[in-house]
Amino acid sequence: MKNKSEPSAIDSVRKVVPYGAMGSNCFEQSFRVAEFPPALQQKFGEVMLNHTQKSSERVLETGKKLREVDLAMRATNAKKQKAMAKSDEQLRQSINIMRYRVEVTKARYELQKEGVLSEDIDFALPLAEALAKIS
């Protein structure tokens, strides 16, 4: 019977790593490939090459997808900026109209306080507006 404290023949040839201790990439560990038979060495090399190729393809696909998303976001942002500029212009126009109406109301009130008749105000204010637009 074999003593449990003695290393087995398999353990002396290969490094035994518990499950989950290898990290995210199993090829990061240092394997002693030279101790395996040539057929296994070739198979191991093919697996590593296949893994590297698939990783490269995934990186390229991810980069392509990120570029597509970036372009779509830029187009969306440009549309949003145009819509916001249009909305801002409409808001400015609305504010200017409201300011104009407030000024007309103030002028009408001041003229009524001074005793000017409403008919004269209705006649004079449009003329004053027309003169203001010309100059």
Secondary structure, 3 states (H helix, E strand, C coil): CCCCCCCCHHHHHCCCCCCCCCCCCHHHCCCCHHHCCHHHHHHHHHHHHHHHHHHHHHHHHHHHHHHHHHHHHHHHHHHHHHHHHHHHHHHHHHHHHHHHHHHHHHHHHHHHHCCCCHHHHHHHHHHHHHHHHHC
